[in-house]
């Protein structure tokens, strides 16, 4: 039996994560989760091996997305702080000279 490519598994993981987020809980039956993501319960287990593996994959994806978001926000904050510091230092230097 041929396995799905990693990109398709990643898309399926994303759809499962979206279903968990929409429900506000991990407390979805596999039947309900399968219906939400458009795949059979049997195929969910086939691709992930177990419900626990599916939840771990969804949490790993969530963590990856959160880290990417925070990394981007930290980069913006760092750039802003650097510009603000440079401007403050220039202003301070001109007051000392003047």
Protein Blocks (a to p, Z undefined) as FASTA:
>chain_A
ZZddfklmmmmmmmmmmmmmmnopakbcfklmmmmnopafklmmmmnopaklmmmmmmmm
mmmmmmmmmmmmmmmmmmmmmmmmmmmmmmmmmmmmZZ
